[in-house]
Amino acid sequence: MTTERSSMDTHVKMVGPVVRGLDPNLAEAVITAIETDNPDADVLVDDQGGYIRIGTPNVCRMTRASLEDALGRTFKLHQLEPQLAGFAGRMKLTDDEVVWFLERQD
C-alpha cells in the first residue's frame, strides 16, 4: 500500500471521491478507510486545500465500518454525499459501503 500526497498519475484510470477540505477530520478518515479497504492498491491523495482528490486504479472501495473506525464514531454513509465535491468513475452507495468503479475499461 502506498499513499502519495502528490499529483494524480494521468496514465492510469483512477476512481474515487473528491472530498471537500472543510472538515479535515472527515477527509483524513476517508483516506484512512480507503487505504484499509484497498490493501493491494496504491492510494493516491491530491490535496488542493479546498478539496482532496483520493483515488485508486479502476476500483475504490470504502466500507462504513472502516470509516467509523477511522472517525472513532458512527457515521451513515449517505452523510458523506454532501461532503463530496465530486468523484471519478461511477459510484454505488449502500448502507455498508461505497464503491467507485470504471463503467468499462478501454
C-alpha positions as CSV (number, residue, x, y, z in Angstrom):
1,M,0.0,0.0,0.0
2,T,1.4,3.4,-1.0
3,T,-0.1,6.8,-0.2
4,E,1.3,9.5,-2.3
5,R,0.3,13.1,-1.5
6,S,1.1,14.5,-4.9
7,S,-0.5,14.8,-8.3
8,M,-2.5,12.0,-9.8
9,D,-0.9,9.8,-12.5
10,T,-2.8,10.6,-15.6
11,H,-1.8,7.4,-17.4
12,V,-3.7,5.1,-15.0
13,K,-7.5,5.4,-14.9
14,M,-8.2,6.4,-11.3
15,V,-11.5,6.3,-9.5
16,G,-12.6,7.6,-6.1
17,P,-14.0,10.5,-4.2
18,V,-13.2,14.2,-4.2
19,V,-13.8,15.4,-0.6
20,R,-14.3,19.0,0.3
21,G,-11.5,20.1,2.6
22,L,-13.8,21.9,5.1
23,D,-13.7,19.0,7.6
24,P,-10.1,17.8,7.8
25,N,-11.0,15.0,10.3
26,L,-13.5,13.6,7.8
27,A,-11.1,13.9,4.9
28,E,-8.3,12.1,6.8
29,A,-10.8,9.4,7.9
30,V,-11.9,8.8,4.3
31,I,-8.2,8.5,3.3
32,T,-7.5,6.0,6.1
33,A,-10.7,4.0,5.4
34,I,-9.8,3.8,1.7
35,E,-6.3,2.7,2.5
36,T,-7.7,0.0,4.8
37,D,-10.3,-1.3,2.3
38,N,-8.0,-1.3,-0.7
39,P,-4.9,-3.0,0.8
40,D,-3.4,-4.1,-2.5
41,A,-3.9,-0.8,-4.3
42,D,-1.8,2.4,-4.5
43,V,-3.9,5.1,-2.9
44,L,-3.1,8.5,-4.4
45,V,-4.0,11.6,-2.5
46,D,-4.0,15.0,-4.1
47,D,-4.6,17.8,-1.5
48,Q,-5.6,21.0,-3.2
49,G,-6.6,22.8,0.1
50,G,-10.3,23.4,-0.8
51,Y,-10.7,19.8,-1.8
52,I,-8.9,16.5,-1.6
53,R,-8.9,14.0,-4.5
54,I,-8.5,10.4,-3.4
55,G,-8.1,7.6,-6.0
56,T,-7.1,4.1,-6.7
57,P,-6.7,2.3,-10.1
58,N,-10.0,1.0,-11.6
59,V,-12.0,0.3,-8.3
60,C,-12.0,2.1,-5.0
61,R,-14.0,0.6,-2.1
62,M,-14.8,2.2,1.3
63,T,-16.8,0.5,4.0
64,R,-18.8,2.1,6.7
65,A,-17.0,0.0,9.3
66,S,-13.6,1.3,8.2
67,L,-14.8,4.9,8.1
68,E,-16.3,4.6,11.5
69,D,-13.1,3.1,12.9
70,A,-11.1,5.9,11.4
71,L,-13.5,8.6,12.7
72,G,-14.0,7.0,16.1
73,R,-17.8,7.4,15.9
74,T,-20.8,6.1,14.0
75,F,-21.3,7.6,10.5
76,K,-24.0,6.8,8.0
77,L,-22.5,6.7,4.5
78,H,-25.3,8.8,3.0
79,Q,-23.9,11.6,5.2
80,L,-20.8,11.6,3.0
81,E,-22.6,12.8,-0.1
82,P,-22.9,16.5,0.9
83,Q,-19.1,16.4,1.6
84,L,-18.3,15.2,-1.9
85,A,-17.2,17.9,-4.3
86,G,-17.3,15.1,-6.9
87,F,-15.9,11.8,-7.8
88,A,-14.1,9.9,-10.6
89,G,-15.8,6.9,-12.1
90,R,-19.3,5.5,-11.3
91,M,-20.4,5.4,-7.7
92,K,-22.5,2.7,-6.0
93,L,-23.7,3.5,-2.5
94,T,-25.3,1.1,0.0
95,D,-25.7,1.3,3.8
96,D,-22.5,-0.6,4.3
97,E,-20.1,0.5,1.5
98,V,-19.3,2.9,-1.3
99,V,-17.7,1.6,-4.4
100,W,-16.3,3.8,-7.2
101,F,-15.5,1.9,-10.4
102,L,-15.0,2.3,-14.1
103,E,-18.0,1.6,-16.2
104,R,-15.8,-0.1,-18.7
105,Q,-12.1,-0.5,-19.2
106,D,-10.8,0.8,-22.6
